[in-house]
Amino acid sequence: MKAMVLSMTGFGRGKAKDDSRELTIELKTVNHRYLDISLRMPRVMNALEEDLRKRIRQSLSRGRVEVSVTYKNTSQDQIAVTLNEPVAEAYYTAYLALAEKFHLKSKPELSVLADINDIFTVSEPEEDEIFLAELLFSALDDALKVVLEMRKKEGEFLAKDIMKRCRIINQLVDSIEESSPAVVEEYQKKLEQRLKELLNNTELEESRFQTEVAYFADRSNITEEIIRLRSHLIQLAETIEKGGSIGRKLDFIVQEMNREANTIGSKSSDVAISGQVVEIKSEIEKIREQIQNIE
């Protein structure tokens, strides 16, 4: 089976429920240097947090993952309301004393007492942790499946775009390689013409002239840089073909490609080659931008 290139961008939602319980989990993933998991979930699930993180790590290796979990339990027997009689009696007595002090005829109504938080206590019995875990991980698996599918499709698009730009760079490198020998020849002609003008057509000292040409040829030789740049392009293509968690490796390769392109540009005095180097660097930068979103 061919390995996949995965993007770090994705979104997925999963649901799990029974007659009275419903759990929904949403996953949003974006690019990040490492795997960074951010959770928002009900307190009733705090004990399952580490298992949830472990499950996500098994499927994702890089990216910022935002996890949002909502849970509803509509069972009537899950809610218990308790009256705190001593507190209610104390409030009632205080109201009566207040009414007597200020000569008020009205007595506190039930609605007034009901608004006091301390009088009624609402509690929920402990959930069945095993059953809750089944709901949570069932929904998580569905959400992860959708996220991975989205990251796969985006990764395929990124891989195709990167390979297209690699082909463009290869064509530019071919053109530079073909024209580089002519640069030395052109320099030789211009140097000879310039020296003749300066020496009023006096015969040139051939050995010194050839030494100067050889020096220029050596200084402007870009053969090694072209070989290394081509090697990096091959390595980049092989890495993409391999797939998996390759984002960091691709980023390193692109840095080396940019280094070779800069060296070619600094060595060349030819306007056409300099223009082609600018195009190469532009394509490399576009590749770099795409790589930032590869897992």
C-alpha positions as CSV (number, residue, x, y, z in Angstrom):
1,M,0.0,0.0,0.0
2,K,1.4,3.4,-1.0
3,A,2.3,5.7,1.9
4,M,0.3,8.9,2.3
5,V,1.3,12.5,2.6
6,L,-1.0,14.0,5.3
7,S,-1.9,17.7,5.7
8,M,-2.2,19.0,9.3
9,T,-5.5,20.7,8.5
10,G,-8.7,18.9,9.2
11,F,-12.1,18.9,10.9
12,G,-14.2,16.0,12.1
13,R,-17.3,15.4,14.2
14,G,-18.5,12.2,15.9
15,K,-21.6,11.3,17.9
16,A,-22.6,8.5,20.1
17,K,-25.8,8.0,22.1
18,D,-28.3,5.7,23.7
19,D,-31.9,6.3,24.9
20,S,-31.0,9.0,27.4
21,R,-27.4,10.0,26.8
22,E,-25.8,11.8,23.9
23,L,-22.1,12.7,23.4
24,T,-20.7,14.8,20.6
25,I,-17.0,15.4,20.0
26,E,-15.5,17.8,17.5
27,L,-11.8,17.8,16.3
28,K,-10.2,20.7,14.6
29,T,-6.5,20.4,13.5
30,V,-4.2,23.0,12.2
31,N,-0.4,23.2,11.5
32,H,2.0,23.2,14.4
33,R,5.6,22.2,14.9
34,Y,4.7,19.5,17.4
35,L,1.5,17.6,18.4
36,D,-0.3,20.0,20.7
37,I,-3.7,18.7,22.1
38,S,-6.1,21.2,23.6
39,L,-9.2,19.8,25.4
40,R,-12.6,21.2,26.4
41,M,-14.7,18.6,28.0
42,P,-17.2,18.2,30.9
43,R,-15.8,17.6,34.4
44,V,-17.6,14.3,34.5
45,M,-15.0,13.0,32.0
46,N,-11.9,14.3,33.7
47,A,-10.8,10.7,34.5
48,L,-10.8,9.9,30.8
49,E,-8.6,12.8,29.7
50,E,-5.3,10.9,29.5
51,D,-6.9,7.9,27.6
52,L,-8.4,10.4,25.2
53,R,-5.0,12.1,24.6
54,K,-3.4,8.7,24.1
55,R,-6.0,7.7,21.5
56,I,-5.4,10.9,19.5
57,R,-1.6,10.4,19.6
58,Q,-2.1,6.9,18.0
59,S,-3.6,8.6,14.9
60,L,-1.9,12.0,14.7
61,S,1.7,12.9,15.1
62,R,1.8,16.6,14.4
63,G,-0.4,19.6,14.5
64,R,-2.5,21.6,17.0
65,V,-5.6,19.6,17.8
66,E,-8.5,21.4,19.4
67,V,-11.0,18.9,21.0
68,S,-14.4,19.9,22.1
69,V,-16.7,17.4,23.9
70,T,-20.4,18.0,24.8
71,Y,-22.5,15.6,26.8
72,K,-26.2,15.4,27.7
73,N,-27.9,13.0,30.1
74,T,-31.7,13.4,30.1
75,S,-32.4,10.6,32.5
76,Q,-34.8,11.9,35.2
77,D,-33.2,9.8,37.9
78,Q,-29.9,11.5,37.2
79,I,-30.9,14.8,38.8
80,A,-31.6,15.2,42.6
81,V,-32.8,18.4,44.2
82,T,-32.3,18.6,47.9
83,L,-33.9,21.3,50.3
84,N,-31.5,22.6,52.9
85,E,-34.1,23.1,55.6
86,P,-31.9,24.9,58.2
87,V,-30.8,27.5,55.7
88,A,-34.3,28.0,54.4
89,E,-35.7,28.4,57.9
90,A,-32.9,30.9,58.7
91,Y,-33.6,33.0,55.6
92,Y,-37.4,32.9,56.4
93,T,-36.8,34.0,60.0
94,A,-34.6,36.8,58.8
95,Y,-37.2,38.0,56.4
96,L,-39.9,38.1,59.1
97,A,-37.6,40.1,61.4
98,L,-36.9,42.5,58.6
99,A,-40.7,42.9,58.0
100,E,-41.4,43.5,61.7
101,K,-38.6,46.1,62.0
102,F,-39.8,48.1,59.1
103,H,-43.5,47.5,59.8
104,L,-44.1,45.6,56.5
105,K,-47.3,43.7,56.2
106,S,-46.1,41.3,53.4
107,K,-44.4,38.0,54.1
108,P,-41.7,36.5,51.9
109,E,-43.2,34.4,49.0
110,L,-41.9,31.1,47.9
111,S,-40.6,32.5,44.6
112,V,-38.3,34.9,46.6
113,L,-36.9,32.0,48.7
114,A,-36.5,29.8,45.6
115,D,-34.1,32.4,44.1
116,I,-31.6,31.9,46.9
117,N,-28.9,29.5,45.7
118,D,-28.1,28.0,49.1
119,I,-31.6,26.7,49.8
120,F,-31.8,24.1,47.0
121,T,-28.9,21.9,46.0
122,V,-28.9,20.2,42.6
123,S,-26.7,17.1,42.3
124,E,-26.1,14.5,39.7
125,P,-25.1,11.0,40.7
126,E,-21.8,9.6,39.5
127,E,-21.8,8.4,35.9
128,D,-20.9,4.8,34.9
129,E,-17.3,5.5,33.8
130,I,-17.0,2.4,31.7
131,F,-20.2,3.2,29.7
132,L,-19.1,6.8,29.4
133,A,-15.8,5.7,28.0
134,E,-17.5,3.6,25.4
135,L,-19.5,6.6,24.2
136,L,-16.5,8.9,24.2
137,F,-14.2,6.7,22.3
138,S,-16.9,5.6,19.8
139,A,-17.5,9.2,19.0
140,L,-13.8,10.0,18.9
141,D,-13.1,7.2,16.4
142,D,-15.7,8.5,14.1
143,A,-14.3,12.1,14.4
144,L,-10.8,10.9,13.8
145,K,-11.8,8.9,10.7
146,V,-13.3,12.1,9.2
147,V,-10.3,14.2,10.2
148,L,-7.8,11.7,8.7
149,E,-9.7,11.5,5.4
150,M,-9.7,15.3,5.1
151,R,-6.0,15.5,6.0
152,K,-5.3,12.8,3.4
153,K,-7.1,14.7,0.6
154,E,-5.4,17.9,1.5
155,G,-2.0,16.1,1.7
156,E,-2.5,14.6,-1.8
157,F,-3.1,18.1,-3.2
158,L,0.0,19.5,-1.4
159,A,2.1,16.6,-2.7
160,K,1.0,17.2,-6.3
161,D,1.6,20.9,-6.1
162,I,5.1,20.4,-4.6
163,M,6.1,17.9,-7.3
164,K,4.8,20.4,-10.0
165,R,7.1,23.1,-8.6
166,C,10.0,20.6,-8.4
167,R,9.6,20.0,-12.1
168,I,9.7,23.7,-12.8
169,I,12.9,24.1,-10.7
170,N,14.5,21.1,-12.7
171,Q,13.7,22.9,-16.0
172,L,15.2,26.1,-14.7
173,V,18.3,24.3,-13.5
174,D,18.7,22.6,-16.9
175,S,18.5,26.0,-18.6
176,I,21.2,27.4,-16.2
177,E,23.5,24.4,-16.8
178,E,23.2,24.8,-20.6
179,S,23.9,28.5,-20.6
180,S,26.7,28.6,-17.9
181,P,29.6,27.6,-20.3
182,A,28.6,30.5,-22.6
183,V,29.0,32.9,-19.7
184,V,32.7,32.1,-19.5
185,E,33.1,32.5,-23.3
186,E,31.2,35.8,-23.1
187,Y,33.4,37.0,-20.3
188,Q,36.5,36.0,-22.3
189,K,35.4,38.0,-25.3
190,K,34.5,41.1,-23.3
191,L,37.7,41.0,-21.3
192,E,39.8,40.7,-24.5
193,Q,38.0,43.6,-26.1
194,R,38.3,45.7,-23.0
195,L,42.0,45.1,-22.7
196,K,42.7,45.8,-26.3
197,E,40.9,49.1,-25.9
198,L,43.0,50.0,-22.9
199,L,46.3,48.9,-24.5
200,N,45.5,50.6,-27.8
201,N,45.4,47.2,-29.7
202,T,48.9,46.3,-28.3
203,E,49.4,42.6,-28.3
204,L,48.1,40.9,-25.2
205,E,50.2,38.8,-22.9
206,E,48.4,35.5,-23.6
207,S,49.5,33.7,-20.4
208,R,48.2,36.5,-18.1
209,F,45.1,36.8,-20.1
210,Q,44.3,33.1,-19.9
211,T,45.1,33.1,-16.2
212,E,42.5,35.8,-15.6
213,V,39.9,33.9,-17.7
214,A,40.7,30.7,-15.8
215,Y,40.3,32.5,-12.5
216,F,36.9,33.9,-13.5
217,A,35.8,30.4,-14.8
218,D,36.7,28.8,-11.5
219,R,35.1,31.6,-9.4
220,S,31.8,31.4,-11.4
221,N,31.7,27.6,-11.7
222,I,28.4,26.3,-10.4
223,T,28.6,22.7,-11.4
224,E,28.8,21.5,-7.7
225,E,25.8,23.6,-6.7
226,I,23.8,22.3,-9.6
227,I,24.6,18.7,-8.7
228,R,23.7,19.3,-5.1
229,L,20.5,21.1,-6.0
230,R,19.4,18.2,-8.3
231,S,20.3,15.8,-5.5
232,H,18.0,17.7,-3.1
233,L,15.2,17.6,-5.6
234,I,15.5,13.9,-6.0
235,Q,15.6,13.5,-2.2
236,L,12.5,15.6,-1.8
237,A,10.6,13.6,-4.4
238,E,11.7,10.3,-2.7
239,T,10.6,11.6,0.7
240,I,7.1,12.6,-0.6
241,E,6.8,9.1,-2.2
242,K,7.7,7.5,1.1
243,G,5.0,9.5,2.9
244,G,4.2,9.4,6.6
245,S,5.3,12.0,9.1
246,I,7.8,13.8,6.7
247,G,7.1,17.6,7.3
248,R,10.3,18.3,9.3
249,K,12.5,16.4,6.9
250,L,11.0,18.2,3.9
251,D,11.6,21.5,5.6
252,F,15.3,20.7,6.1
253,I,15.7,19.7,2.4
254,V,14.1,22.9,1.3
255,Q,16.5,24.9,3.4
256,E,19.4,23.2,1.6
257,M,17.8,23.8,-1.8
258,N,17.6,27.5,-1.0
259,R,21.2,27.5,0.1
260,E,22.4,26.1,-3.2
261,A,20.2,28.5,-5.2
262,N,21.7,31.5,-3.2
263,T,25.2,30.3,-4.0
264,I,24.4,29.9,-7.7
265,G,23.0,33.5,-7.7
266,S,26.0,34.9,-5.9
267,K,28.5,33.2,-8.3
268,S,26.8,34.2,-11.5
269,S,27.2,37.6,-13.2
270,D,24.9,36.7,-16.0
271,V,21.6,38.6,-16.0
272,A,19.6,35.7,-17.5
273,I,21.0,33.2,-15.0
274,S,20.3,35.6,-12.1
275,G,16.7,35.9,-13.3
276,Q,16.3,32.2,-13.4
277,V,17.7,31.9,-9.9
278,V,15.1,34.4,-8.7
279,E,12.4,32.1,-10.3
280,I,13.9,29.1,-8.6
281,K,13.9,30.8,-5.2
282,S,10.3,31.9,-5.8
283,E,9.3,28.2,-6.4
284,I,11.3,27.1,-3.4
285,E,9.5,29.6,-1.2
286,K,6.1,28.3,-2.5
287,I,7.2,24.7,-1.7
288,R,8.3,25.9,1.8
289,E,4.8,27.4,2.4
290,Q,3.1,24.1,1.4
291,I,5.5,22.1,3.6
292,Q,4.5,24.1,6.7
293,N,1.1,22.3,6.5
294,I,2.4,18.7,6.0
295,E,2.4,16.4,9.0
